[in-house]
Amino acid sequence: MAKSQIIEVEGVGPVLFERSKRAKHLIIHVKPATGVRVAVPYGVSMDKAEKIVYSKIGWIQKQQAKIDRIRQKYGSLLEDFGRVNKAAVRRKLIQRLEELAEWHGFNYNRVFIRNQKTRWGSCSTSNNINLNMKLALLPDELIDYVILHELLHTRIKNHSRGFWTELDRLVGRAKHFAKQLKEYGLGL
């Protein structure tokens, strides 16, 4: 039994089926850079995985259409990341973090700038801020939104109603920015 295989699925295109030791359930990923990938757990046959994919063609096509709309709207923003000056990105994000922290009276411990695949930012329990290098490619208001979101986590460690109320006070239209950021998140 092959660990991976590519199958041409009508109406979708090539789909990569890969065996996964970590997957507990069959997972379908639709990403701009990698296309359609199916994580197939051991215990699920490749034939069954293929049948499940065929039953999800409508959903896959909807995700592909969403990616196409975002590419048309924003260009290949995240796919062009390799050409970014990483030292300049680091300086830009740290400088903006320092400005916003001082302006709004936030304290944080350390800052790390990383090239992450799944998150724009995070805040640890010890108030270390992690920011994704790809933030530098986003519009300034979204950069500020992510930084303020993480800085607010130095005070409120959850996503409670109080957190969103306070974030909305800081950035205005917090849910709007969260939705906008989610569109960019397709390329992570």
N, C-alpha and C positions, 0 to 999 in steps of 0.2 A: 504494500500500500504506500503510495507516494506521500511525502510530507507536504507537498504543495503541488498545485496544478492550476493552470489557467484555462478557463472554459469560456467560450464566446457565448454570451447570453443575448438572444434576439431582443432588440429594443433597449439594451443596456450597454452592450459592448463586452470587452474582456473583463472577466471577474477572476480575481486571484483567490483560490481556496487554500488556506494554510492550516495545518494541524497546530493546535496550541495546547501546551501543557497547563497554561494558566486559565484558559477559558473554561468556565463551568457550563455555559450555555453557548449556543451558536450566536455569534455577533457579526452583524454586517456593518462595515465602515464605508462611508462614501466621502472621500477627501479630494480636494483639488489636485494635490501633487501626486497622490498614489492611486487614484481611481477607486474602484470598488474592490474591497478586500473582505473576505469572510474568514473569521477565526472559527475553526471547527474543533470542538473538544474531542478528546479521545472518547470512544463510546458512541459517537455519532458517525455513521458511514458517510462517505463522500456523496453517494447517491442521494441519501436523505438530505444532506446539506444543499445539494443542487435543487432538489424539489422545493425546499424551503425558500431558496432564493427566487425560484420561479413564482412562488406564491406571493413574493414581496416585490415583484417588478414595479408595480405602481408606486410604491413607497420609494424605491431606488430612483426611479425616473423623476419623482418629485424633488428628491435631494439633489440630483444632477442638475435639474432646472434651476434650483435655488443657487447652486454654485455658479452656474452660467450667468444668472442675473447679477450676482455679486462681482464676478469678474468684469462684466460690462460696466457696472457702476463704479468700481474702485480700481480697475486694472489688475495687473498681476502683482499687486502690492507685496504680498507675503512671499510669493515665489521668487521675487527679485532680491530677497534678503541677503544672499551671498555677496552682493556687491556693496554692502553697507560698511562704512568705516567703523569697526567695533569700538575703537578707543573713543571716537567722537560720540558715538551712541552712549557709551558709559558716562562720559562727562555730562552730556545733555540730561540724561535721566537723573543722575545724582544731584546735579545742580537744581533741577526742578523739584525734586524731592525735598532738598534742603530749604528752598524758597517756600514751598507750600507748608512744610512742617513749622517753619518759623512764623509765617503769616497767620496760621490757625492755632498755634500753640501746642503742637504735637511733639512728643518725644519718642524717639525710637532708638534701638540699640545699634545695630549694624545694618548695612545695606549690601545686597548681593545682586549683581546683574548677570543673568544667565540666558542662554538660548533654550527656552523650555518648549515642550511640545503641547502641553495641555493647559497651561495657566498663564494668564497675563501678569498675575502677581499673587503674593501671599504674605501673610504676617504670622510669624511663629509665636508660640506662647511666651517667649522671652523678648518679644517685640523686635525681632530681626525682620527686616523688609526684604523680600525677594521680588525683583522686577524682571520681566521678560524683555530681552533686547529688542524683540519685534515691536514693542510699544513705540519705539522711535519712528516707526513708519506710519503710525496712526495720526489722525488730526489732533491738534493740541488739546482740544476740549476732552477727547477720550483719554489722552495721556493723563491729564489732570484728574479725570474721573477715577482712573485706576489707582493712581497714587493716593488720592484722598480716601478712596475705599480702603486701601491697605493701612493708611495712617489711622483711620477711624477704628480699625481692628486693634490698635494699640490700647484703645479705651473700651471698646465693646467687642468681645471675642466671638460673636455669633451674628447671624443674619435675622435678628428679631425685628419686630415692627419698629422698636425704638432705634435700632441701627439704621433702618431705611429712612426713618423720619429725620434723623440727624444727618445722614448722607444727603438727603434731599435739601436740607438747610444749607449744606456746604456747597453743593454743586448745582442745585435746581434741576428738576427733571431727571432724577437719578434713575428711575425705571426706564426712561427713554434712552439714556446713555447705556444702560445695561443691555437693552435690546440691540442697540446699534453695535455694541462691542461683540455681541453674540454673532452677528453677521460676519465680522472680521474673523471670529474664532474658527470659522470653517477652515481657514488656511493654516491653523497651527499644527 
